[in-house]
Amino acid sequence: MQEVYRVFFADFIALFELSPDLLLSSLKDAPVFFVVIAFFIVWVGCWLPIAALIAFALKWQLSKGFQPEQKLPLLVSLYLLAPFVLWGASWLTDTPFSDYGFISNISTLYSLGLGLALGMLSIAVVFSGQLWLGWCCFQWSNFKLVRPILLPILLVALFVGGIEELVFRGFLFTELQKDYSVWVAALISSSIFALLHLVWEQRETTPQLPGLWFMGMVLVLARFVDGGSLGLAWGLHAGWVWAIATLDTAQLIDYTGKVSEWVTGKNKKPLAGVAGIVCLLFTVGIFWVFSGNI
C-alpha cells in the first residue's frame, strides 16, 4: 500500500508540472483517502494564519491554554473558509455540490424547516420526560433571558449545522462512498465527525464521543430519508444545537441528582448520557414512522 501511494504522489507531482488537464484527470481517479486528507490539510492550512492573526489581535495568551470564550471566533473563521475549500475540491474532482447534497430549491427549505421542528421536538420530549420523572427542574425565573438570545443562537446554529453537514454528511460521506459501501462510509464519516470535536475541548467532549458518533449516523440516515439532500440533516443538527444552547445559555435546567449523570448526561451534556441516546432514537423512530411522507 505504501508503494502504491508513493507512486501516486510521484505521478501527481509530474502531472502538475506537465499538464493541468492531466492533473485534473489524475485527481478524479485519486484514492479517496488522499482526497479527504488533502481537503482537511488545505482547510486547516489556510485557517492557521487567520487563527494566529485573531489570537494576536485579541491579545490571547496561548500559554495559559485554550479558553472556552475563544472558541466562537476561531470556529467562525474556520467554518467561513469551508465553502471555499469545498468549492476548490468540487472543481478539482469535477464533483458538483448537488452530489454533496447541497441542492438549492424550495424542497430543501421545507426539509430544513421540518428538521428544525423535529430537532426541537426531540429535545422537548426528552427534557419533558426528565422533568416528569423529577430528574431535573425548570428555572422559570430565567425564562426572561430566552427572548434576546433566541435569534442569535438560531443564526449560529444554522451556520454551524450547515457547514458541518456540508463537510461531513456532504463532502466526506460522498467521497467515501466512491470506495466503500454505504455503511462503511457512514461509520468512517461519523467517527471522524465525533473525533474532530476533541480539537476544541477534550475533557467534556470525551464522554460525548459515542453520542456524537451515533448523532453522525442519524444525520447520515436523515440524508437518505430526504432523498440525498442535506436539508433535513441540516435542520435537525441546527435544531438540536439551537435547543441545547438556549437551555444552557439561559440556564433553564437544573439537575436534581436523583439519578446518575451518566443517565442525564455527563457534565450536563445530553449526548454524554442515556438522555441524548434516547433523543436520537426518538428521531430514528420518527423517520421510521413518517419517512414515506418526507
N, C-alpha and C positions, 0 to 999 in steps of 0.2 A: 504493500500500500504506500509506504514512504517513497518507493521508487516511482510509482505512478504519479504522485504529487510533485516529485522533483522534476520529472519530465514535463508535466503540465506547466509548472511555473517557468521552466526554461523556454518552452514553446510560447508561452504568454508574453514574455519579455521580447522574444524575437518578433512576434507578430506586432507588438506595439511599435517596434522600430520600423517595420516594413510597410504595414498597411492597416489603416483604421478599419476598413471593411472586413479584413480577415480577423482583426481583433474582436469586432462585434460578433462575428460568426463563432469565434472561439468561446466567447463569454456565454453564448446561448447554449453551448454544449459543455460548459464547465461543471465540475462536480458541485452538487447542491451546497455542501458544507463550505466550499470555497466562496460561493456567492454570499452565503449567510454571514460567514466570518468577515469577509471583506466589507459587507454593509455595516456591521457593528463597529469595525475598526475605523472606517471612514466617518461614521456618525460621531463616535466619541472623539476621534482625532480632530474633527472640525470644531467640536464643542469645547475641548480643553482650553484653548486660548481665550475663548469667551468667558469660561468659568474663572480663569485666572484674572481677567480684567474685572469681573464682577467682585471677586474677592478683594482685589486691590482697591477698587472704587469705594467699597463699603468698609474697608479697613478691617477685614476679618483677621483674627489671629488664629491661623490654622493649627498652630502648635497646641492650642487648647482643645483641639478636637472639633468634630463636626457637630454643630448645634442645630436643634430642630427648626428654629426660626430661619435658618439659612437654606432650608430645603426648597421653598417655593421659588425664589428667583433662579436657583440652579435648575430646578425641574422645568420651569417655563422656558428658559433659554435652550435647554437640551431638546425639549419637545417641539419648539418652534423650528428647529433645524430638521426634524424628522421628515416632513413632507418634501423638502428639497433633496435630501439624500435619497429618499424613496423614488422621487422623480428621476434622479440620475440612474438608480438601479433599474427602474422601469424602462428607461431609454436604452441602457446598455444591454439588457437581456431581452428587449423587444417584447415586454410584457405589459399590456395596458392596465391601468388602475382598476378597470372593471373586473379583471381577473383576480384582483386582490379583494374584491367585494365592495369597492367604493363605486357605487352607482348613483349618479345624481338624477333622481326622479322623485315624483310625489310618493311613490310606494316606499322609498327609503325614509322619507319624513314620517310617513304613517307608522312604519316599523319602529322608528326612533321613539316616537311618542308612546307607542304600545310598550316598548321596552322600559321606558322611564316609569310608566304606570305600574308595570309588573315588578320592577325593581323595588319601588317604594312600597307596593303592596306586600311583597315577601318580607321586607324588614318590619312592616307594621304587624303582620301576622306573628312573626317570631317574638317581637317585644310585647305584644298583647298577651301572648301565652305566658311569657315570663312574669308580667305584671299580675296576671290572674293567679299564677302559682305562688306569688309572693317572693319571687327570686330577685326582683328589682322594684323600685318605686319611682314614680314620675314627679319631677320637681316643677310643680305648676308655677312657682314664684319666678322661675327663669324663662317662662314661656314668652314674656315680653321681649326677650333677646332674639327671638326667632325671626321676626319680620325684617329687620335690617340686614340680616346675613343670608336670607334665602336666595336672593338673586345672585350675589357674588359667588356663593358656593355652587349654585347651579351652573354658572358660566365656567367655573374652574372644573367642575365635574364633567361637563360636556367636552371641554378641551382635553383634559387628561384621558377620559374614556375614549374619545375619538382617536387620539394619537396612539394609545396603547392597542386599541382594536385594529387600527390600520397596520401597525407594526407586527403584532403577534398573531392575531387571527387572520390578518390580511396577507402581508408580505411573507412572514416566516412560515405560516402554515401552508400557504400556496406553494412556496418554493420546496418545502419538504415533501409535499405530495408528488413532486416530479420523480423522486427516487424511492419513496416509501409508500406503504399503504396508508389509508386514511387514519386508522387507529394509531399507527406508529407516529405519523406526522402530528396527530393530536397530542400524544404522550410527550413527544420531544418538545413541541412548541409550548405546551403547558408547563413543562419542567423548567424551561429557560425563562418563561414568564415569571414563575414563582421565585427562582433563584436570583434573578436580577433585582428583585425587591430588596435583597440583602445589601445592595450598594448604598442605599440611603440610611438604613438603620438595621443593626444586627440583633440586638437584644430582644426587641419587641417583635421583630419580623420572624425570627427562627421558629417560634411556636406556631406561626401562621402558615408555614410552608405547605403542610398538607392541604389546608383550606384554600390557599392560593392556587395550588395545583388543581384541585377539584373545581375551583372557580374558572380556571382556564379551560378545563374540559367542558364545563357547562356552556361557556361562551362559544366554544367551537360548535357545540350542538345547536346553539342559537343561530349560528350562521347557516347551518344546514336546514333548520326549521324555516329560515327566512329565504330559502332558495338560493343561497350563495351570497346574499347581500350582507353587509355588516350592520345594517340599520338596527335590527333587533338586539344584536350583541352590544352595539354602541349604547343604545338606550338603557339596557339592563345594567351595564357597567356604570354609566353615569348615574342611574337611579340609585344604585347601591352606595356609590360614593357620596351622592347628594344627601341621602337619608342619614348615613352614619356620621358624616362630617357635621351635619346640622345638629344631630343629637349630642355629639362630642363638644362642639364649639359652644353651644348654649348650655351645656351641662344639664341636660334634661333628664338623664337617667342616673340613678344611684343604685348600686347593688347591695342587697341586704346581707349577703354572706351565708344564706341558708343552704346553698349548695356549693360544691367546689367550683373554683373559677375555670376549671377545665370544661365545665358544663356551659357556663355563661360566656366564657371567653377569657383566656389568659391576658393579663394586663388591660382588661376591659376592651379587648379586640374580639368581636364575634367570630371571626374566621379562625381564631386560636382556640375554639371550643366547639362543643356539640351544637350550640345555638346556630353558629354560622353554617355548619353542615346541613342542619335542618332547613335553613333558609334556602340553600342551594337545591336540596332535594325537593322542597316545595316548588321551586321554579321548574325543575325537571318534570314534576307531576303535572304542572300547568301545560308544559309543552306536550306531554303525552295525551292530555285530555283535549286540547284545543289546536294542536298543530295542523290538523286538517283544514282549519279555518284561517290560518295565517298566510 
